[in-house]
Every structure is written in C-alpha cells, then in structure tokens.
Amino acid sequence: MDINKQIKEAMLAKDAVRLSSLRAIKSAFMIAQTEKGAGELDEASKQKIIQKQVKQRKDAAAIYLEQNRQDLANDELAQVAVLEEFLPAQMTEDEVRVIVTSIISQSGASSMADMGKVMGQANKQLAGQVDGKLLAQIVKSLLS
C-alpha cells in the first residue's frame, strides 16, 4: 500500500476528496508510528487504522443526516468509499451468520452469558472483514 504514490496521483488528477482521504490515512499512520514503542506498522495495524477512519466518517455522516445536512454527509461518505478501497472485501450478513454459528457450536456457547467468548473468537477469525456492530447483532440474535 503505497500511500505517497497515490497521494501524488490524486494531486495530479485534482481529486480533492481522494487526496484528503489519503492524507488522513497517511497522517493516522504517522501518528501511530510515533506513539511510544510503536515502530513500523504491519498490514493488520494499518487495516485497523483505516477501519477506525471509516467508522469515524460513517458516524459523522449519520450525525450530519440527523441534522439534515446532506451535503456534509455526502462528503463523509465519499471519503468512506475511498478508504474502503484499502480494506478487504466485507462479508455479507449470511456469510457472517454461518461462521458465527460454527463458532457457537464449537465453543459450546448457549446463552447471552457466553457472548464475550463468542465475540472474541469471531473478532479474531473475521478481523477486518465485518463491521463490529453487525457482528454483535448477529451474535446476540443467535444466542438469544
């Protein structure tokens, strides 16, 4: 993932949305690298950072929509589209449901008291491939 090269391409193409999204990624990477004891980032760390950026923008867009500011929400959602290019393809709800069902049967979970155990295993197995809210919703529905 060569962010600098893509920033340069966005500058040449005069693509302001893409450019600001890429700069946000680069900035987040640099901040993470300079944190105490961090060093170089591996791919998993980079994906977590990008996922966090996507979540922040989706949350901001939701707030803008609540306040009837479609223009600002559209800007945030356009940046989400650029950021999602750097993430693995998201799984569908049915695919997640199948995997969570197998995790529940393997772990012997039977009630909501086991939700933490199931979520832990599901997060490890599905890291970066599913939204956390969707995952929690599916686990709750299958355990209740």
MARPA-864396 format. One record per residue: chain; residue in three letters; x, y, z of N, C-alpha, C in turn. Coordinates in Angstrom, 1 decimal. Each point is the difference from the previous one (the first is absolute). Layout:
N
A, Ala, X, Y, Z, X, Y, Z, X, Y, Z
...
//
This chain:
144
A, Met, 0.9, -1.2, 0.0, -0.9, 1.2, 0.0, 0.9, 1.2, 0.0
A, Asp, 0.2, 0.6, -1.2, 0.9, 1.2, -0.1, -0.9, 1.3, 0.0
A, Ile, -0.2, 0.5, 1.2, -0.9, 1.2, 0.1, 0.6, 1.2, -0.7
A, Asn, 1.4, 0.2, 0.2, 0.6, 1.1, -0.6, -0.2, 0.1, -1.5
A, Lys, 0.1, -1.1, -0.7, -0.2, -0.1, -1.4, -1.4, 0.4, -0.4
A, Gln, -1.0, -0.6, 0.8, -1.4, 0.3, -0.3, -0.3, 1.5, 0.3
A, Ile, 0.6, 0.6, 1.0, -0.2, 1.4, 0.3, 0.5, 0.8, -1.2
A, Lys, 1.1, -0.3, -0.5, 0.5, 0.7, -1.2, -1.0, -0.1, -1.2
A, Glu, -0.5, -1.2, -0.2, -0.9, -0.3, -1.1, -1.3, 0.8, 0.2
A, Ala, -0.5, 0.1, 1.3, -1.2, 0.8, 0.3, 0.3, 1.5, -0.3
A, Met, 1.2, 0.4, 0.4, 0.3, 1.4, -0.3, 0.0, 0.4, -1.5
A, Leu, 0.6, -0.9, -0.7, 0.1, 0.2, -1.5, -1.4, -0.1, -0.6
A, Ala, -0.9, -0.8, 0.5, -1.4, -0.1, -0.5, -0.9, 1.0, 0.6
A, Lys, 0.5, 0.8, 0.9, -0.8, 1.1, 0.7, -1.2, -0.6, 0.6
A, Asp, 0.1, -1.2, 0.6, -1.1, -0.7, 0.7, 0.1, 0.4, 1.5
A, Ala, -0.7, 1.0, 0.4, 0.1, 0.6, 1.4, -0.5, -1.0, 1.0
A, Val, -1.1, -0.8, -0.2, -0.5, -0.9, 1.0, 1.0, -1.1, 0.2
A, Arg, 0.5, -0.6, -1.1, 1.0, -1.1, 0.1, 1.3, 0.5, 0.7
A, Leu, 0.4, 1.2, -0.3, 1.2, 0.6, 0.5, -0.1, 0.2, 1.6
A, Ser, -1.2, 0.5, 0.4, -0.1, 0.3, 1.4, -0.1, -1.4, 0.8
A, Ser, -0.7, -1.0, -0.7, -0.1, -1.3, 0.7, 1.4, -0.6, 0.1
A, Leu, 0.8, 0.0, -1.0, 1.3, -0.6, 0.0, 0.9, 0.7, 1.0
A, Arg, -0.1, 1.4, 0.1, 0.8, 0.7, 1.0, -0.4, -0.4, 1.4
A, Ala, -1.3, -0.2, 0.2, -0.5, -0.4, 1.3, 0.6, -1.4, 0.4
A, Ile, 0.1, -0.9, -1.0, 0.6, -1.3, 0.3, 1.5, 0.2, 0.3
A, Lys, 0.7, 0.7, -0.8, 1.4, 0.2, 0.3, 0.2, 0.7, 1.3
A, Ser, -0.8, 0.9, 0.4, 0.2, 0.7, 1.3, -0.3, -1.0, 1.1
A, Ala, -1.0, -0.8, -0.1, -0.3, -1.0, 1.0, 1.1, -1.0, 0.2
A, Phe, 0.6, -0.4, -1.2, 1.1, -0.9, 0.1, 1.2, 0.6, 0.7
A, Met, 0.3, 1.2, -0.3, 1.1, 0.7, 0.6, -0.2, 0.2, 1.5
A, Ile, -1.2, 0.3, 0.4, -0.3, 0.2, 1.4, 0.2, -1.4, 0.7
A, Ala, -0.5, -1.1, -0.6, 0.2, -1.3, 0.6, 1.4, -0.4, 0.1
A, Gln, 0.8, 0.3, -1.0, 1.5, -0.3, 0.0, 0.7, 0.7, 1.1
A, Thr, -0.4, 1.2, 0.3, 0.7, 0.8, 1.0, -0.4, -0.2, 1.4
A, Glu, -1.1, -0.8, 0.2, -0.4, -0.3, 1.4, 1.1, -0.8, 0.7
A, Lys, 0.0, 0.1, 1.3, 1.1, -0.6, 0.8, 0.1, -1.5, -0.3
A, Gly, 1.2, -0.4, -0.5, 0.3, -1.4, -0.2, -0.7, -0.6, -1.2
A, Ala, -0.4, 0.8, -1.0, -0.8, -0.5, -1.1, 1.0, -0.5, -1.1
A, Gly, 0.7, 0.8, -0.7, 0.9, -0.4, -1.1, -0.8, -0.2, -1.3
A, Glu, 0.4, -0.9, -0.8, -0.6, -0.2, -1.3, -1.4, -0.7, 0.2
A, Leu, -0.9, 0.3, -0.9, -1.3, -0.6, 0.1, -0.1, -1.2, -0.9
A, Asp, -0.6, -1.1, 0.4, -0.3, -1.1, -0.9, -1.3, 0.2, -0.6
A, Glu, -0.4, -0.9, -1.0, -1.2, 0.2, -0.7, -1.2, 0.0, 0.9
A, Ala, 0.0, -0.9, 1.0, -1.2, -0.1, 0.9, -0.2, 1.3, 0.7
A, Ser, 1.1, 0.6, 0.4, -0.1, 1.3, 0.7, -0.6, 1.1, -0.9
A, Lys, 0.5, 0.0, -1.2, -0.4, 1.0, -1.0, -1.5, -0.2, -0.3
A, Gln, -0.5, -1.2, -0.1, -1.4, -0.3, -0.2, -0.8, 0.5, 1.1
A, Lys, 0.4, -0.2, 1.2, -0.7, 0.4, 1.2, -0.2, 1.6, 0.0
A, Ile, 1.1, 0.6, -0.4, 0.0, 1.5, 0.0, -1.0, 0.5, -1.1
A, Ile, 0.0, -0.7, -1.1, -0.9, 0.4, -1.1, -1.4, -0.3, 0.4
A, Gln, -0.3, -1.1, 0.7, -1.3, -0.3, 0.4, -0.5, 1.0, 1.0
A, Lys, 0.9, 0.5, 0.9, -0.4, 1.0, 0.9, -0.4, 1.3, -0.7
A, Gln, 0.8, 0.3, -1.0, -0.3, 1.2, -0.8, -1.4, -0.1, -0.7
A, Val, -0.3, -1.2, -0.5, -1.3, -0.2, -0.7, -1.1, 0.1, 1.0
A, Lys, 0.2, -0.6, 1.2, -1.1, 0.1, 1.0, -0.2, 1.4, 0.4
A, Gln, 1.1, 0.8, 0.2, -0.2, 1.4, 0.4, -0.8, 0.8, -1.1
A, Arg, 0.3, -0.3, -1.2, -0.7, 0.7, -1.1, -1.5, -0.4, -0.1
A, Lys, -0.2, -1.3, 0.2, -1.4, -0.5, -0.1, -0.8, 0.6, 1.2
A, Asp, 0.6, 0.1, 1.2, -0.7, 0.6, 1.1, -0.2, 1.5, -0.2
A, Ala, 0.9, 0.7, -0.6, -0.2, 1.4, -0.3, -1.1, 0.2, -1.0
A, Ala, 0.0, -0.9, -1.0, -1.1, 0.1, -1.1, -1.3, -0.2, 0.7
A, Ala, -0.1, -0.9, 0.9, -1.3, -0.3, 0.6, -0.5, 1.2, 0.8
A, Ile, 1.0, 0.7, 0.7, -0.4, 1.2, 0.8, -0.4, 1.1, -1.0
A, Tyr, 0.7, 0.1, -1.1, -0.4, 1.1, -1.0, -1.4, -0.3, -0.5
A, Leu, -0.3, -1.3, -0.3, -1.3, -0.3, -0.5, -1.1, 0.3, 1.0
A, Glu, 0.3, -0.2, 1.3, -1.0, 0.3, 1.0, -0.3, 1.5, 0.1
A, Gln, 1.0, 0.8, -0.4, -0.1, 1.4, 0.1, -0.4, 0.6, -1.4
A, Asn, -0.4, -0.9, -0.9, -0.5, 0.4, -1.3, 1.1, 0.8, -0.8
A, Arg, 1.3, -0.5, 0.1, 1.1, 0.6, -0.7, 0.5, -1.0, -1.0
A, Gln, -0.8, -0.3, -1.1, 0.3, -1.0, -1.0, 1.4, 0.3, -0.7
A, Asp, 0.3, 1.3, -0.2, 1.2, 0.4, -0.6, 1.2, -0.5, 0.7
A, Leu, 0.0, 0.2, 1.4, 1.2, -0.4, 0.8, 0.0, -1.6, 0.1
A, Ala, -1.1, -0.6, 0.0, -0.1, -1.4, 0.1, 0.6, -0.6, -1.3
A, Asn, -0.4, 0.6, -1.1, 0.6, -0.5, -1.3, 1.5, 0.0, 0.0
A, Asp, 0.6, 1.1, 0.5, 1.4, 0.2, 0.0, 0.6, -1.2, 0.9
A, Glu, -0.5, -0.3, 1.1, 0.5, -1.0, 0.9, -0.1, -1.4, -0.7
A, Leu, -1.2, -0.2, -0.6, -0.2, -1.3, -0.7, 0.9, -0.2, -1.2
A, Ala, 0.3, 1.1, -0.7, 1.0, -0.1, -1.1, 1.4, -0.4, 0.5
A, Gln, 0.3, 0.5, 1.2, 1.3, -0.3, 0.5, 0.0, -1.5, 0.5
A, Val, -1.1, -0.5, 0.5, -0.2, -1.4, 0.4, 0.3, -0.9, -1.2
A, Ala, -0.6, 0.4, -1.2, 0.2, -0.8, -1.2, 1.5, -0.1, -0.3
A, Val, 0.8, 1.1, 0.1, 1.4, -0.1, -0.3, 0.7, -0.8, 1.0
A, Leu, -0.3, 0.1, 1.3, 0.7, -0.7, 1.0, -0.3, -1.5, -0.1
A, Glu, -1.2, -0.4, -0.4, -0.3, -1.4, -0.1, 0.7, -0.7, -1.1
A, Glu, 0.6, 0.7, -0.9, 0.8, -0.6, -1.0, 1.2, -0.7, 0.6
A, Phe, 0.5, 0.4, 1.1, 1.2, -0.5, 0.7, -0.4, -1.1, 1.0
A, Leu, -1.2, -0.4, 0.1, -0.4, -1.0, 0.9, -0.4, -1.3, -0.8
A, Pro, 0.1, -1.2, 0.7, -0.5, -1.2, -0.7, -1.5, 0.1, -0.2
A, Ala, -0.5, -0.8, -0.9, -1.4, 0.0, -0.3, -0.8, -0.4, 1.2
A, Gln, -1.1, 0.7, 0.3, -0.8, -0.3, 1.1, -0.9, -1.2, -0.3
A, Met, -0.2, -0.8, 1.1, -0.8, -1.2, -0.2, -1.5, 0.4, 0.1
A, Thr, -0.9, -0.8, -0.6, -1.4, 0.2, 0.1, -0.5, -0.5, 1.3
A, Glu, -1.2, 0.4, 0.3, -0.6, -0.4, 1.3, -0.2, -1.5, 0.1
A, Asp, -0.4, -0.6, -1.1, -0.1, -1.5, -0.1, 1.3, -0.7, 0.3
A, Glu, 1.1, 0.5, -0.7, 1.3, -0.6, 0.2, 0.4, 0.1, 1.5
A, Val, -0.2, 1.1, 0.6, 0.3, 0.2, 1.4, -0.8, -0.9, 0.9
A, Arg, -1.3, -0.1, -0.3, -0.9, -0.8, 0.8, 0.5, -1.5, 0.0
A, Val, 0.5, -0.5, -1.2, 0.5, -1.4, -0.1, 1.2, -0.2, 0.9
A, Ile, 0.9, 1.0, 0.0, 1.3, -0.2, 0.7, -0.3, 0.2, 1.5
A, Val, -0.9, 0.9, 0.4, -0.3, 0.2, 1.4, -0.7, -1.3, 0.6
A, Thr, -0.9, -0.6, -0.8, -0.7, -1.2, 0.4, 1.0, -1.1, 0.2
A, Ser, 1.0, -0.1, -0.8, 1.0, -1.1, 0.2, 0.9, 0.3, 1.2
A, Ile, 0.3, 1.3, 0.3, 0.7, 0.4, 1.2, -0.8, -0.4, 1.2
A, Ile, -1.3, 0.3, 0.0, -0.9, -0.3, 1.2, 0.0, -1.5, 0.2
A, Ser, -0.1, -0.8, -1.0, -0.1, -1.4, 0.2, 1.4, -0.6, 0.5
A, Gln, 1.1, 0.6, -0.5, 1.3, -0.5, 0.4, 0.3, 0.4, 1.4
A, Ser, -0.5, 1.1, 0.4, 0.3, 0.5, 1.4, -1.0, -0.5, 1.0
A, Gly, -1.1, -0.5, -0.4, -1.0, -0.5, 0.9, -0.8, 1.1, 0.6
A, Ala, 0.1, 1.2, -0.6, -0.8, 1.1, 0.6, -1.5, -0.2, -0.1
A, Ser, -0.7, 0.4, 1.0, -1.5, -0.3, 0.0, -0.8, 1.2, 0.4
A, Ser, 0.6, 1.0, 0.6, -0.8, 1.1, 0.5, 0.7, 1.3, -0.2
A, Met, -0.6, 1.1, 0.3, 0.6, 1.4, -0.1, 1.2, 0.1, 0.9
A, Ala, 0.1, -0.8, 1.1, 1.1, 0.0, 0.9, 1.3, -0.4, -0.8
A, Asp, -0.1, -0.7, -1.1, 1.1, -0.4, -0.8, 0.4, 0.9, -1.1
A, Met, -0.7, 1.2, -0.1, 0.2, 0.9, -1.1, 1.4, 0.5, -0.1
A, Gly, 0.6, 0.3, 1.1, 1.4, 0.5, 0.0, 1.0, -1.0, -0.6
A, Lys, -0.2, -1.3, 0.4, 0.9, -1.1, -0.6, -0.2, -0.1, -1.5
A, Val, -1.3, 0.0, -0.4, -0.3, -0.1, -1.4, 0.5, 1.2, -0.8
A, Met, -0.2, 1.2, 0.5, 0.5, 1.2, -0.7, 1.5, 0.0, -0.1
A, Gly, 0.7, -0.4, 1.0, 1.5, -0.1, 0.0, 0.5, -0.9, -1.1
A, Gln, -0.6, -1.1, -0.1, 0.4, -1.0, -1.1, -0.4, 0.6, -1.4
A, Ala, -1.2, 0.5, -0.1, -0.5, 0.6, -1.2, 0.9, 1.1, -0.5
A, Asn, 0.3, 0.9, 0.9, 0.9, 1.2, -0.3, 1.3, -0.5, -0.6
A, Lys, 0.6, -1.0, 0.7, 1.3, -0.6, -0.5, -0.2, -0.5, -1.4
A, Gln, -1.0, -0.8, -0.2, -0.2, -0.7, -1.3, -0.4, 0.9, -1.1
A, Leu, -0.8, 1.0, 0.3, -0.6, 0.9, -1.0, 0.7, 1.4, -0.1
A, Ala, 1.1, 0.1, 0.6, 0.7, 1.4, 0.1, 0.0, 0.7, -1.3
A, Gly, -0.6, 1.2, 0.0, 0.1, 0.8, -1.2, -1.0, -0.3, -1.1
A, Gln, -0.8, -1.1, 0.2, -0.9, -0.4, -1.1, -1.5, 0.2, 0.4
A, Val, -0.2, 0.5, 1.2, -1.4, 0.3, 0.3, -0.1, 1.2, 1.0
A, Asp, -1.0, 0.7, -0.1, -0.3, 1.1, 1.0, -0.3, -0.5, 1.3
A, Gly, 0.6, 0.6, 1.1, -0.2, -0.5, 1.3, -1.4, 0.0, 0.5
A, Lys, -0.8, 1.1, -0.4, -1.4, 0.0, 0.4, -0.8, -1.1, -0.6
A, Leu, 0.3, -0.3, -1.3, -0.7, -1.1, -0.6, 0.3, -1.3, 0.6
A, Leu, 1.3, -0.2, 0.3, 0.4, -1.2, 0.7, -0.7, -0.2, 1.4
A, Ala, 0.0, 1.0, 0.8, -0.6, 0.0, 1.3, -1.5, -0.3, -0.2
A, Gln, -0.6, 0.6, -0.9, -1.5, -0.2, -0.3, -0.2, -1.5, -0.3
A, Ile, 0.8, -0.6, -0.9, -0.2, -1.4, -0.4, 0.2, -0.9, 1.2
A, Val, 1.1, 0.3, 0.8, 0.3, -0.9, 1.1, -1.2, 0.1, 1.0
A, Lys, -0.5, 1.2, 0.3, -1.1, 0.1, 0.9, -1.2, -0.8, -0.5
A, Ser, -0.3, 0.2, -1.3, -1.2, -0.7, -0.5, 0.1, -1.5, 0.1
A, Leu, 1.2, -0.5, -0.2, 0.2, -1.5, 0.0, 0.1, -0.6, 1.4
A, Leu, 0.4, 0.8, 1.0, 0.1, -0.4, 1.3, -1.3, 0.1, 0.8
A, Ser, -0.9, 0.9, -0.5, -1.2, 0.2, 0.8, -1.2, -0.9, -0.5
//
